[in-house]
Amino acid sequence: MIVIAVATGVLGVLQTLLSNQVGQRVMHDLRAAVFRHLQQLSLAFFTRTRTGEVQSRISNDIGGVQNVVTNTATSIASNVTTVVATMAGMLRSRRRHARRPRWRPSRRPEVVGVPRR
């Protein structure tokens, strides 16, 4: 039981670490792409649009994407792992029960009741 608890804790830490690393890489790529796109926009765009509006959009949109990437990806990975582990346990249990001999009635059933005279 202790081994299972320790293994679950270690796997949880590794899962969090991996999801954070993947999320940070995705967010870095997204921020770099947005920055490249902003650099290609014309000067007229920046004179028409308020500076705070552009910064707010970038911050909110990238923050929302980061939330989806880190939380949703972690949730999906956790759920898939749970389903796979459950299916493996069910298949293992099925094989174990299949090896046990099944109950078979005897060839001559005993009659229980009133004795004959």
N, C-alpha and C positions, 0 to 999 in steps of 0.2 A: 504494500500500500504506500509506503514512504517513497519507494522508487517511482511509482506512478505519479505521485505529487511532485517530486523533483523533476521528472521528465516533462510533466505538463508545464511547470514553471519555466524550465529552460526553453521549451518549444515556444512558449508565449513570448519570451524575451527575444528569441531569434526571429519570430514572426514580426514583432514590432520593429526590430532593427531593420529587417529586410524591407518592410513596407515603407519605413521612413526613408531609407536609401533610394528606393525606386521613386517615391514621391518627390524627393528632392531633385533627382535627376530629371524627372518629367517637368517639374516646375522651372528648373534652370533652363531647359530647352525652350519651354513656353515663353519665359521672360526674354530670352535672347531673340526669339522670333518676333515678339511684340516690339522689342527695341529696334530690330532691323526694319520692321514695317514702319515704325514711327520716323525713322531716319529717311525713309523713302517718300514720305508724305510731302506735299508742297507747302511752301511758306504760307500760302493763302489759307490752307486748312487751319494753321495755328493762329492766324489773325482772326478768323471767323469763330473759332471755338475757344471758350475760356480755358485757361490753364488748369484750374481746379477741377473742371469737368473731365478733362482728359485723364488727369491723375486719379480722380475718384473712380472712373470707369476701369482703368487698368488695375487699380488696387482691389476693387470689389470683384471684378471678373476673375482675376487670377487667384484671389483668395477662395472664391467659390469652387473653382476648378481644383485647387489644392485640397479642399475639404472632400470633394468627391473622389479624387484620386487616392488619397490616403485612407479615408474611412471606408469607402465603398469597396475598394480593392481588398482591404484587410477583412472586411465582412464576408466577401465572396470567397476568399481563400479559406477562411475559417469554416464556412458552411460546406464547402466542397470537401475539406478534410474530414469534417464530421460525417458526411454522407459516405465517403469512401471507407472510413474506419468502421462505421456501423455495418456496411455491407460485408466487409471482410469478416467482422465478428459473426454476422449471421451465417455466412458461408462456412466458417470454421465450426460453428455450433451445429450446423446441419450435417456436416461430415461426421462429427463426433457422435451425433445421435444415430446416424445411419449405420454405424458400426456395431451398435448395441443390438443384441438379439431382441426381437420383438416378442411380445406375449403371444403365445399360441395356445388355444384350448387343448385340453387333453383329448385323446382319442375316444375314451369312454367317459362321458360325463357322469358324475355322481348324481344320483337322484336323492334329493333331500325331501323328506316328507313323512307321511304316515307309513309305518312298516306293514307289510302284508301279513295276513294270517294264514 
